[in-house]
Amino acid sequence: MRFILGLLSALLGALAGWSGLAALVVMLAGPDRDGGIAMGAFFDIGPIGGVVGLIAGIWLFVRFGLVRDATPQPSADTSDATPPRTTRLSFPFAVTVLLIAAILGYWGWYEFIRSPNLSHGFMTLQVEFRLPSGMTLPDKGEDVHIEVEEATGYANAMLTANWRAHDGDRKAIISSASLMYKTRHRAVSLTLPGLPTQHWPIDLPSDPDPTPGFSPWRVASEPSPAKIEMHFRLTADR
């Protein structure tokens, strides 16, 4: 058990030193357009911090991970020979090291094995809204607010260059947004001047494939006198 905790302490120290020094170099270097500074900081300078962190991890284990028991005082009926001092593991230190290792292990498992990112990478969600007959579109795109909810995050959908469209005698709005996370909870909302915000669920699997075409038109989940309809299509960026 001592060997395992000592090894974990050393590895955690190396990881902290490596990533910490690389992050410091990137922060001090400023913006990096092509990623060269970040790559150099991680692979060229980071190992120096890793070595320092490895030594620091071993020192912390020896300094705080091992607790030396107090030497018992000799009494009159015992020998004057001083018994050897014994060491034992520090329970708080062991718990801290194991907890940090478990958190990092779970994070690595989630990111690299059960990645939260979509298998197809970034995917484009094209969303179109169809207004009732006789209803006009806003004059400016700034008056149209479309928000896409994915997992626990929100993103503003972008209006296309030809966002003012029509379907027969009905006006329409064309927009798009990027999806990237595996989740079963996706929704889109539309806010127009003078109308309450309307919401539609996006019925897609957690890790969706591109759709062959647009979904059927549907009205908002909450009844609204506006009767605006929405449909969507999902395409892969690669």
Secondary structure, DSSP 8 states (H G I E B T S, - for coil): -HHHHHHHHHHHHHHHHHHHHHHHHHHHH---SSSHHHHHIIIIIHHHHHHHHHHHHHHHIIIIIEEE-------TTS-SS-----EEE-HHHHHHHHHHHHHHHHHHIIIIIS-SB-TTSSEEEEEEEE--TT----SSGGG-EEEEEETTEEEE-EEEEEEEEEETTEEEEEEEEEE-B--S-EEEEEE-TTS--EEEE----SS----SS----EE-SS--TT--EEEEEEEE--
